[in-house]
Protein backbone atom coordinates (compact mmCIF):
# COMPACT_ATOMS: atom_id res chain seq x y z
CA UNK A 1 0.00 0.00 0.00
CA UNK A 2 2.80 2.41 0.91
CA UNK A 3 4.65 1.67 -2.32
CA UNK A 4 1.52 2.45 -4.31
CA UNK A 5 1.16 5.83 -2.59
CA UNK A 6 4.82 6.65 -3.30
CA UNK A 7 4.37 5.73 -6.97
CA UNK A 8 1.28 7.97 -7.22
CA UNK A 9 3.16 10.85 -5.63
CA UNK A 10 6.11 10.39 -7.99
CA UNK A 11 3.83 10.29 -11.03
CA UNK A 12 2.07 13.44 -9.81
CA UNK A 13 5.42 15.22 -9.31
CA UNK A 14 6.56 14.23 -12.80
CA UNK A 15 3.35 15.53 -14.38
CA UNK A 16 3.60 18.72 -12.34
CA UNK A 17 7.18 19.30 -13.52
CA UNK A 18 6.23 18.70 -17.15
CA UNK A 19 3.29 21.07 -16.84
CA UNK A 20 5.54 23.69 -15.25
CA UNK A 21 8.08 23.35 -18.06
CA UNK A 22 5.35 23.71 -20.69
CA UNK A 23 4.01 26.76 -18.87
CA UNK A 24 7.46 28.37 -18.83
CA UNK A 25 7.92 27.72 -22.55
CA UNK A 26 4.51 29.24 -23.27
CA UNK A 27 5.34 32.28 -21.11
CA UNK A 28 8.40 32.86 -23.31
CA UNK A 29 5.95 33.07 -26.20
CA UNK A 30 7.15 29.93 -27.93
CA UNK A 31 5.54 26.79 -29.21
CA UNK A 32 6.61 23.46 -27.76
CA UNK A 33 7.53 22.28 -31.24
CA UNK A 34 9.78 25.32 -31.77
CA UNK A 35 11.48 24.69 -28.45
CA UNK A 36 12.07 21.02 -29.30
CA UNK A 37 13.47 22.05 -32.69
CA UNK A 38 15.77 24.46 -30.86
CA UNK A 39 17.05 21.66 -28.62
CA UNK A 40 17.80 19.48 -31.64
CA UNK A 41 19.41 22.43 -33.45
CA UNK A 42 21.55 23.13 -30.42
CA UNK A 43 22.95 19.60 -30.60
CA UNK A 44 23.60 20.01 -34.32
CA UNK A 45 25.28 23.37 -33.63
CA UNK A 46 27.87 21.58 -31.51
CA UNK A 47 28.58 19.13 -34.32
CA UNK A 48 28.84 21.85 -36.96
CA UNK A 49 31.07 23.92 -34.69
CA UNK A 50 33.52 21.03 -34.37
CA UNK A 51 33.29 20.42 -38.10
CA UNK A 52 33.96 24.10 -38.89
CA UNK A 53 37.03 24.09 -36.67
CA UNK A 54 38.48 20.90 -38.13
CA UNK A 55 37.97 21.33 -41.85
CA UNK A 56 39.25 24.33 -43.72
CA UNK A 57 38.76 22.93 -47.21
CA UNK A 58 35.59 20.93 -47.66
CA UNK A 59 34.57 18.98 -50.71
CA UNK A 60 31.61 20.38 -52.64
CA UNK A 61 29.41 17.63 -51.22
CA UNK A 62 30.47 18.44 -47.65
CA UNK A 63 29.82 22.13 -48.34
CA UNK A 64 26.26 21.44 -49.44
CA UNK A 65 25.60 19.31 -46.37
CA UNK A 66 27.11 21.97 -44.11
CA UNK A 67 25.03 24.73 -45.72
CA UNK A 68 21.82 22.74 -45.42
CA UNK A 69 22.35 21.85 -41.77
CA UNK A 70 23.45 25.38 -40.90
CA UNK A 71 20.29 26.83 -42.46
CA UNK A 72 18.17 24.50 -40.33
CA UNK A 73 20.01 25.70 -37.24
CA UNK A 74 19.57 29.36 -38.13
CA UNK A 75 15.82 28.89 -38.63
CA UNK A 76 15.46 27.09 -35.30
CA UNK A 77 17.47 29.71 -33.42
CA UNK A 78 15.44 32.54 -34.99
CA UNK A 79 12.25 31.15 -33.42
CA UNK A 80 13.69 31.20 -29.89
CA UNK A 81 14.41 34.27 -27.74
CA UNK A 82 18.10 35.13 -27.74
CA UNK A 83 18.25 34.91 -23.95
CA UNK A 84 18.02 31.12 -24.22
CA UNK A 85 21.10 30.76 -26.37
CA UNK A 86 23.44 33.51 -25.16
CA UNK A 87 25.91 30.86 -24.00
CA UNK A 88 26.02 29.35 -27.48
CA UNK A 89 26.57 32.68 -29.26
CA UNK A 90 30.28 32.10 -29.96
CA UNK A 91 29.56 28.72 -31.55
CA UNK A 92 26.69 30.23 -33.51
CA UNK A 93 28.92 33.04 -34.76
CA UNK A 94 31.67 30.60 -35.82
CA UNK A 95 29.19 28.41 -37.71
CA UNK A 96 27.67 31.51 -39.32
CA UNK A 97 31.11 32.76 -40.36
CA UNK A 98 31.99 29.42 -41.96
CA UNK A 99 28.55 29.37 -43.61
CA UNK A 100 29.18 32.81 -45.13
CA UNK A 101 32.66 31.78 -46.30
CA UNK A 102 31.31 28.69 -48.04
CA UNK A 103 28.49 30.70 -49.66
CA UNK A 104 31.02 33.22 -50.99
CA UNK A 105 33.32 30.49 -52.34
CA UNK A 106 30.41 28.74 -54.06
CA UNK A 107 29.08 32.04 -55.42
CA UNK A 108 32.53 32.91 -56.79
CA UNK A 109 32.90 29.51 -58.46
CA UNK A 110 29.43 29.78 -60.03
CA UNK A 111 30.17 33.30 -61.26
CA UNK A 112 33.40 32.13 -62.90
CA UNK A 113 31.60 29.23 -64.61
CA UNK A 114 28.91 31.55 -65.96
CA UNK A 115 31.46 34.05 -67.28
CA UNK A 116 33.28 31.26 -69.14
CA UNK A 117 30.12 30.23 -70.98
C-alpha positions in Angstrom: 0.0 0.0 0.0 2.8 2.4 0.9 4.6 1.7 -2.3 1.5 2.4 -4.3 1.2 5.8 -2.6 4.8 6.6 -3.3 4.4 5.7 -7.0 1.3 8.0 -7.2 3.2 10.8 -5.6 6.1 10.4 -8.0 3.8 10.3 -11.0 2.1 13.4 -9.8 5.4 15.2 -9.3 6.6 14.2 -12.8 3.4 15.5 -14.4 3.6 18.7 -12.3 7.2 19.3 -13.5 6.2 18.7 -17.2 3.3 21.1 -16.8 5.5 23.7 -15.2 8.1 23.3 -18.1 5.3 23.7 -20.7 4.0 26.8 -18.9 7.5 28.4 -18.8 7.9 27.7 -22.5 4.5 29.2 -23.3 5.3 32.3 -21.1 8.4 32.9 -23.3 5.9 33.1 -26.2 7.1 29.9 -27.9 5.5 26.8 -29.2 6.6 23.5 -27.8 7.5 22.3 -31.2 9.8 25.3 -31.8 11.5 24.7 -28.4 12.1 21.0 -29.3 13.5 22.0 -32.7 15.8 24.5 -30.9 17.0 21.7 -28.6 17.8 19.5 -31.6 19.4 22.4 -33.5 21.6 23.1 -30.4 22.9 19.6 -30.6 23.6 20.0 -34.3 25.3 23.4 -33.6 27.9 21.6 -31.5 28.6 19.1 -34.3 28.8 21.9 -37.0 31.1 23.9 -34.7 33.5 21.0 -34.4 33.3 20.4 -38.1 34.0 24.1 -38.9 37.0 24.1 -36.7 38.5 20.9 -38.1 38.0 21.3 -41.9 39.3 24.3 -43.7 38.8 22.9 -47.2 35.6 20.9 -47.7 34.6 19.0 -50.7 31.6 20.4 -52.6 29.4 17.6 -51.2 30.5 18.4 -47.6 29.8 22.1 -48.3 26.3 21.4 -49.4 25.6 19.3 -46.4 27.1 22.0 -44.1 25.0 24.7 -45.7 21.8 22.7 -45.4 22.4 21.8 -41.8 23.4 25.4 -40.9 20.3 26.8 -42.5 18.2 24.5 -40.3 20.0 25.7 -37.2 19.6 29.4 -38.1 15.8 28.9 -38.6 15.5 27.1 -35.3 17.5 29.7 -33.4 15.4 32.5 -35.0 12.3 31.1 -33.4 13.7 31.2 -29.9 14.4 34.3 -27.7 18.1 35.1 -27.7 18.2 34.9 -23.9 18.0 31.1 -24.2 21.1 30.8 -26.4 23.4 33.5 -25.2 25.9 30.9 -24.0 26.0 29.4 -27.5 26.6 32.7 -29.3 30.3 32.1 -30.0 29.6 28.7 -31.6 26.7 30.2 -33.5 28.9 33.0 -34.8 31.7 30.6 -35.8 29.2 28.4 -37.7 27.7 31.5 -39.3 31.1 32.8 -40.4 32.0 29.4 -42.0 28.6 29.4 -43.6 29.2 32.8 -45.1 32.7 31.8 -46.3 31.3 28.7 -48.0 28.5 30.7 -49.7 31.0 33.2 -51.0 33.3 30.5 -52.3 30.4 28.7 -54.1 29.1 32.0 -55.4 32.5 32.9 -56.8 32.9 29.5 -58.5 29.4 29.8 -60.0 30.2 33.3 -61.3 33.4 32.1 -62.9 31.6 29.2 -64.6 28.9 31.5 -66.0 31.5 34.0 -67.3 33.3 31.3 -69.1 30.1 30.2 -71.0 
